[in-house]
Amino acid sequence: MAVVLSDILLQAVEKARPVWARIDALRLQNQHRVLQAFRRNGISEYHLFGTTGYGYNDPSREALGRVYADALQAETAMVQPQLISGTHAISACLFGVLRPGDHLLSISGAPYETLQRVIKGPGRRSLCAWGIEYEEVPLQEDGGIDIERSLAALKPETRMVMIQRSCGYAVRRALSVAQIAEATRAVHAVRPDVCVFVDNCYGEFVEELEPTAVGVDLMAGSLIKNPGGTLAPSGGYIAGRPEYVKAAADAVTAPGLGNKMGPTLGLGRILLQGLFLAPHIVGEALMGATVAAALFESLGFEVLPRVDDHRSDIVQIVRLEDPDLLLAVCRAVQSASPVDSMVRPEPGDLPGYDVPVVMAAGTFVQGSSLELSADGPMRPPYAVFLQGGASKEHVILALQTILSEVSELAEIIRASGAGGPEELS
């Protein structure tokens, strides 16, 4: 049976199509970068098979560390399936580097909610409970880093400056590698001893350079986001300067053990293959995001980024301004998913969030954000955060489902005379 797309969606695809040429050029460059990392490190079939138990001399773990460091333009890297999330990897960096009496300065405003619990608690195991001072510098009104205020906030005790590249649940643009580079150079110019740390989640392979290529000392991310290429079933990475990666690795395992242990449990093949596929699939997600931006903007909604804006992560924000509409859009995305399409998302309480959050993610890997998902906190401006899409075709089909199932959007289309949605056959 033929698939019939609504006129307004076809128009959005056509509006996005010129941007796809830029994305194709980007992923060619990034695919070359990753391919060269595999070739330079001599990856062979031997490296696809790991160990069990303690994981001493695990060939997959050692290969993953070398290839990820090379692909992410870093000196060294730790990559393990035992790192269960981006928050876990970031937390290891914070607890590995910082000590009581140190000062941690976030220069990208407040981090996302679950990381705030790591930093401020409540509880006796947070950084602040350990006697680490924490301070934040808000972003400028245009979403950029306020370098002047950030430098003024440095103290003799400042040990780490932290930057969150993606938006979290803040309605703002992601920070570009160029913006991160400018801030890093400014900090190191006055305090070369300070560790500049970047939460790189959602940002890998979205630009031609990674933060560690522009002077960042340490960064971390999740394998079930961009770098896992939708294949990684779990895991995270920590990359950067050897002394900082070693400190974070000791926080993951135990002092002195660091990255010398940790079995890959037979996951080496799909973790390496996922990394190899990552530039291509990130490009597919970016192409899908441009269509989403074009579609929702044509319906009168504010979107971040806009269709032809420079992108620094895979997240597409749409300000829906209506709690019922947020629920309806998430439910439509869920119904267009390959897994659990029959599930009806409801807002729920999540650790670290002060309001209920609705999440749609019918993904093969639980929580995978490179597969298509949609979520948002139930608070104004009731923005939906769309991310991922293993293929742009899946994103387009999901957008058609949104048009078909969300009655409020059908009314907007009828009122505008733009042509109503058609049923998929």
VMD Tcl script that draws the C-alpha trace (Angstrom):
set ca {
  {0.00 0.00 0.00}
  {1.24 3.47 -0.85}
  {2.29 5.89 1.86}
  {0.54 9.23 1.47}
  {2.04 12.23 3.24}
  {0.12 15.42 3.89}
  {0.90 18.44 1.74}
  {2.19 20.44 4.68}
  {4.65 17.68 5.58}
  {5.82 17.37 1.99}
  {6.43 21.11 2.01}
  {8.47 20.76 5.21}
  {10.59 18.03 3.60}
  {11.27 20.28 0.61}
  {12.18 23.17 2.89}
  {14.63 20.93 4.78}
  {16.15 19.30 1.71}
  {18.74 22.05 0.96}
  {20.08 21.67 4.52}
  {20.56 17.93 3.95}
  {23.43 18.65 1.55}
  {25.34 20.32 4.39}
  {24.59 17.39 6.68}
  {25.79 14.93 4.03}
  {29.08 16.82 3.76}
  {29.41 16.83 7.55}
  {28.87 13.12 7.95}
  {31.32 12.35 5.15}
  {33.99 14.23 7.12}
  {33.05 12.55 10.37}
  {32.82 9.11 8.79}
  {36.34 9.63 7.46}
  {37.51 10.63 10.93}
  {36.04 7.45 12.46}
  {37.27 5.17 9.68}
  {40.79 6.53 10.06}
  {40.60 5.88 13.82}
  {39.82 2.21 13.16}
  {42.58 1.92 10.56}
  {45.24 3.72 12.59}
  {44.58 1.49 15.57}
  {44.71 -1.72 13.56}
  {41.34 -3.05 14.63}
  {41.04 -6.74 13.79}
  {38.58 -9.53 14.44}
  {40.52 -10.29 17.60}
  {39.37 -6.99 19.11}
  {35.69 -7.84 18.62}
  {35.71 -10.43 21.41}
  {36.04 -9.55 25.07}
  {36.43 -11.25 28.40}
  {34.44 -11.97 31.54}
  {35.22 -11.70 35.23}
  {37.77 -9.04 36.07}
  {38.41 -8.20 32.43}
  {42.19 -8.11 32.67}
  {43.73 -7.35 29.26}
  {40.30 -7.30 27.66}
  {41.05 -6.73 23.94}
  {37.72 -5.06 23.24}
  {38.03 -2.60 26.14}
  {41.54 -1.66 25.12}
  {40.54 -1.27 21.46}
  {37.49 0.81 22.37}
  {39.63 3.16 24.43}
  {42.12 3.70 21.61}
  {39.55 4.10 18.83}
  {37.27 6.40 20.83}
  {40.20 8.62 21.81}
  {41.22 8.88 18.17}
  {37.68 9.37 16.84}
  {36.86 11.98 19.50}
  {40.15 13.82 18.95}
  {41.31 13.20 22.52}
  {44.56 11.98 24.02}
  {43.03 8.99 25.76}
  {39.63 7.52 26.59}
  {37.86 5.07 28.87}
  {34.93 3.21 27.30}
  {33.02 0.61 29.26}
  {29.54 -0.96 29.27}
  {29.66 -0.67 33.07}
  {29.17 3.10 32.71}
  {25.39 2.96 32.67}
  {24.51 6.49 31.61}
  {25.82 9.91 30.75}
  {25.12 11.01 34.31}
  {27.23 8.11 35.61}
  {30.17 9.06 33.37}
  {29.86 12.76 34.26}
  {29.58 11.97 37.97}
  {32.77 9.90 37.76}
  {34.59 12.87 36.22}
  {33.39 15.21 38.97}
  {34.15 12.88 41.87}
  {37.43 11.77 40.27}
  {38.89 15.24 39.81}
  {37.37 17.33 42.63}
  {38.36 17.17 46.29}
  {37.05 18.85 49.47}
  {37.86 22.54 49.44}
  {37.81 22.75 45.64}
  {35.55 25.11 43.71}
  {33.41 23.87 40.79}
  {32.17 26.55 38.40}
  {29.47 25.88 35.81}
  {29.62 28.54 33.08}
  {26.59 27.24 31.13}
  {24.06 27.99 33.84}
  {22.27 25.30 35.80}
  {22.95 21.75 34.60}
  {20.10 19.38 33.92}
  {18.10 18.22 36.91}
  {19.58 14.78 37.63}
  {23.10 16.21 37.63}
  {22.05 18.87 40.12}
  {21.40 16.05 42.60}
  {24.98 14.84 42.07}
  {26.29 18.32 42.78}
  {23.96 19.72 45.44}
  {22.02 16.78 46.81}
  {19.98 16.39 48.94}
  {21.95 13.69 50.63}
  {25.35 13.13 52.20}
  {27.00 11.86 49.02}
  {26.73 14.97 46.82}
  {29.72 17.12 45.91}
  {28.56 19.93 48.18}
  {28.18 17.49 51.07}
  {31.82 16.57 50.48}
  {32.83 20.18 51.04}
  {33.16 21.17 47.38}
  {31.94 24.68 46.66}
  {29.66 25.09 43.64}
  {28.75 28.18 41.65}
  {27.06 28.85 38.30}
  {27.25 31.64 35.79}
  {24.08 31.96 33.70}
  {24.25 32.07 29.95}
  {23.76 35.39 28.20}
  {20.36 36.35 26.84}
  {21.41 35.20 23.37}
  {22.36 31.78 24.78}
  {26.11 32.30 24.62}
  {28.66 31.85 27.38}
  {29.29 35.01 29.40}
  {33.07 34.84 29.33}
  {33.64 38.09 31.24}
  {31.45 37.00 34.17}
  {32.90 33.48 34.03}
  {36.47 34.75 34.38}
  {35.39 37.07 37.21}
  {33.88 34.06 39.02}
  {37.14 32.11 39.05}
  {38.67 31.69 42.50}
  {42.05 30.44 43.70}
  {40.22 27.27 44.74}
  {38.61 26.74 41.33}
  {39.60 23.26 40.18}
  {37.09 22.65 37.40}
  {35.05 24.74 34.98}
  {32.06 22.78 33.67}
  {30.17 23.32 30.40}
  {26.98 21.51 29.39}
  {26.91 21.42 25.59}
  {23.30 20.37 25.08}
  {20.22 22.08 26.45}
  {18.85 19.54 28.93}
  {15.29 20.70 29.53}
  {16.20 24.36 29.17}
  {14.67 26.03 26.13}
  {17.93 27.20 24.59}
  {20.29 26.45 21.74}
  {23.07 23.94 22.26}
  {26.53 25.44 22.68}
  {28.71 25.10 19.60}
  {32.25 23.77 19.62}
  {33.38 27.25 18.57}
  {31.72 28.79 21.65}
  {33.23 26.10 23.87}
  {36.66 26.72 22.31}
  {36.48 30.46 22.96}
  {35.54 29.94 26.61}
  {38.21 27.27 27.09}
  {40.94 29.48 25.68}
  {39.84 32.34 27.93}
  {39.88 30.18 31.06}
  {43.24 28.58 30.28}
  {44.77 31.97 29.47}
  {44.34 33.08 33.08}
  {44.21 29.67 34.81}
  {46.02 26.93 32.87}
  {45.77 24.69 35.94}
  {41.95 24.55 35.80}
  {40.30 21.47 34.27}
  {37.73 22.50 31.65}
  {35.14 19.73 31.55}
  {32.35 19.31 28.97}
  {29.19 17.24 29.20}
  {29.19 16.18 25.54}
  {25.90 14.22 25.53}
  {23.89 14.58 22.29}
  {26.78 16.43 20.62}
  {29.10 13.77 19.22}
  {29.57 13.91 15.43}
  {27.17 16.86 15.05}
  {30.10 19.10 14.11}
  {33.46 18.42 12.49}
  {35.36 18.93 15.74}
  {34.79 17.60 19.24}
  {35.45 19.68 22.38}
  {38.69 17.81 23.12}
  {40.02 19.00 19.74}
  {39.80 22.64 20.87}
  {41.55 22.49 24.24}
  {38.93 20.96 26.55}
  {40.67 18.84 29.18}
  {37.95 16.27 29.88}
  {34.56 15.28 28.51}
  {32.06 12.48 28.93}
  {29.00 11.03 27.27}
  {26.70 8.05 26.88}
  {26.94 5.22 24.36}
  {23.15 4.98 24.09}
  {23.20 8.45 22.62}
  {25.18 9.50 19.55}
  {28.40 7.47 19.66}
  {26.73 4.09 20.16}
  {25.14 4.27 16.73}
  {21.86 2.76 18.10}
  {23.65 -0.58 18.59}
  {25.26 -0.11 22.00}
  {23.01 -1.70 24.64}
  {24.68 0.24 27.46}
  {27.84 2.12 28.28}
  {29.57 5.46 28.48}
  {32.87 7.11 27.69}
  {35.28 9.51 29.36}
  {37.90 11.17 27.16}
  {40.58 13.81 27.47}
  {43.97 14.38 29.05}
  {45.46 11.21 30.61}
  {45.72 12.52 34.17}
  {42.06 13.51 34.26}
  {40.79 10.35 32.54}
  {42.80 8.27 35.02}
  {41.29 10.16 37.96}
  {37.77 9.61 36.61}
  {38.52 5.93 35.89}
  {39.59 5.44 39.52}
  {36.22 6.86 40.56}
  {34.46 4.33 38.32}
  {36.30 1.26 39.65}
  {38.70 1.84 42.57}
  {41.86 3.87 43.16}
  {44.73 2.24 41.33}
  {42.48 -0.02 39.26}
  {41.09 2.64 36.94}
  {40.68 1.43 33.39}
  {42.86 -1.65 33.85}
  {39.81 -3.77 34.63}
  {36.30 -4.22 33.33}
  {35.08 -7.01 31.05}
  {33.23 -6.14 27.85}
  {31.22 -9.36 28.18}
  {31.08 -10.07 24.46}
  {29.82 -6.58 23.59}
  {32.99 -5.45 21.84}
  {31.70 -6.12 18.34}
  {28.50 -4.10 18.61}
  {30.16 -1.29 20.57}
  {32.82 -0.91 17.89}
  {30.33 -1.34 15.06}
  {28.00 1.20 16.67}
  {30.81 3.75 16.77}
  {31.55 3.08 13.11}
  {27.89 3.68 12.18}
  {27.47 6.70 14.46}
  {28.36 9.51 12.00}
  {25.86 8.20 9.46}
  {23.01 7.75 11.94}
  {23.67 11.10 13.63}
  {23.30 12.59 10.15}
  {19.96 10.82 9.71}
  {18.76 12.20 13.05}
  {19.84 15.71 12.04}
  {17.98 15.43 8.74}
  {14.85 14.32 10.57}
  {15.22 17.21 13.01}
  {15.31 19.73 10.16}
  {12.00 18.39 8.83}
  {10.47 18.61 12.31}
  {11.68 22.20 12.63}
  {10.24 23.14 9.24}
  {6.91 21.46 9.95}
  {6.23 22.90 13.39}
  {7.39 26.36 12.38}
  {4.97 26.26 9.44}
  {2.23 25.49 11.98}
  {3.08 28.64 13.92}
  {5.19 27.20 16.75}
  {8.53 28.57 17.94}
  {11.28 26.06 17.27}
  {14.92 25.82 18.39}
  {16.94 25.47 16.26}
  {15.19 26.69 13.12}
  {15.44 24.58 10.00}
  {18.57 26.20 8.55}
  {20.31 27.13 11.82}
  {23.71 25.73 12.74}
  {23.21 22.68 14.96}
  {25.42 21.54 17.81}
  {23.36 18.64 19.12}
  {20.60 16.33 17.84}
  {17.81 17.87 19.94}
  {14.89 19.69 18.30}
  {12.84 21.87 20.67}
  {9.26 22.90 19.91}
  {7.48 25.29 22.26}
  {3.93 23.93 22.30}
  {2.62 26.23 25.09}
  {-0.09 23.70 26.02}
  {0.16 20.71 28.40}
  {-2.49 18.72 26.51}
  {-0.67 19.29 23.23}
  {2.62 18.16 24.78}
  {0.97 14.93 25.90}
  {-0.68 14.41 22.52}
  {2.54 14.87 20.56}
  {4.48 12.48 22.80}
  {1.70 9.89 22.53}
  {1.73 10.17 18.74}
  {5.50 9.64 18.64}
  {5.08 6.57 20.85}
  {2.40 5.16 18.55}
  {4.79 5.61 15.60}
  {7.53 3.60 17.34}
  {8.70 0.12 16.35}
  {8.64 -1.08 19.97}
  {5.76 -0.61 22.44}
  {3.68 1.35 19.95}
  {0.58 0.38 21.91}
  {1.82 2.10 25.10}
  {0.17 5.39 26.12}
  {2.73 7.69 27.83}
  {1.61 9.47 30.98}
  {3.46 12.14 32.98}
  {5.38 10.64 35.87}
  {7.65 11.66 38.71}
  {11.35 11.15 38.02}
  {14.25 11.52 40.47}
  {15.69 15.00 40.30}
  {12.72 16.69 38.61}
  {10.35 19.02 40.46}
  {7.49 18.46 37.99}
  {6.17 15.34 36.23}
  {7.88 14.43 32.95}
  {6.27 12.73 29.96}
  {8.46 10.46 27.86}
  {7.85 8.66 24.57}
  {10.54 6.22 23.53}
  {9.56 3.05 21.71}
  {13.20 2.11 21.26}
  {15.09 -1.15 20.88}
  {17.53 0.01 23.58}
  {15.84 1.39 26.68}
  {16.47 5.12 26.91}
  {18.31 5.30 23.60}
  {18.27 8.92 22.46}
  {19.71 8.30 19.01}
  {16.61 6.31 18.26}
  {13.57 8.56 17.90}
  {12.14 9.80 21.19}
  {10.12 12.74 22.49}
  {9.80 14.04 26.01}
  {9.33 17.12 28.10}
  {8.60 18.42 31.61}
  {5.00 19.37 32.40}
  {5.72 23.05 32.95}
  {5.56 26.19 30.80}
  {6.36 26.63 27.95}
  {5.35 22.95 27.61}
  {8.12 22.32 25.11}
  {8.60 18.94 23.50}
  {12.19 17.80 23.05}
  {12.49 15.60 19.97}
  {15.74 13.76 19.43}
  {17.16 10.97 17.36}
  {15.86 8.86 14.53}
  {17.82 5.94 13.12}
  {16.56 7.05 9.72}
  {15.08 10.31 8.52}
  {12.28 8.23 7.01}
  {11.20 7.10 10.48}
  {11.16 10.72 11.66}
  {9.05 11.75 8.67}
  {6.59 8.90 9.28}
  {6.38 9.86 12.95}
  {5.65 13.46 11.97}
  {2.86 12.24 9.70}
  {1.47 10.26 12.63}
  {1.55 13.41 14.75}
  {-0.42 15.26 12.08}
  {-2.90 12.40 11.80}
  {-3.48 11.78 15.51}
  {-3.21 15.19 17.18}
  {-6.54 16.91 16.65}
  {-5.27 20.32 17.75}
  {-2.78 20.34 14.87}
  {-5.44 19.28 12.39}
  {-7.49 22.30 13.45}
  {-4.49 24.60 12.93}
  {-3.96 23.17 9.46}
  {-7.62 23.54 8.51}
  {-7.67 27.13 9.73}
  {-4.59 27.97 7.70}
  {-5.84 26.24 4.56}
  {-2.48 24.50 4.24}
  {-3.97 21.10 3.43}
  {-4.96 18.51 5.99}
  {-3.11 15.36 6.94}
  {-3.78 12.16 5.06}
  {-4.07 8.73 6.56}
  {-1.13 6.42 6.10}
  {-2.16 3.36 4.17}
}
mol new
graphics top color blue
foreach p $ca { graphics top sphere $p radius 0.5 }
foreach p [lrange $ca 0 end-1] q [lrange $ca 1 end] { graphics top cylinder $p $q radius 0.2 }
display resetview
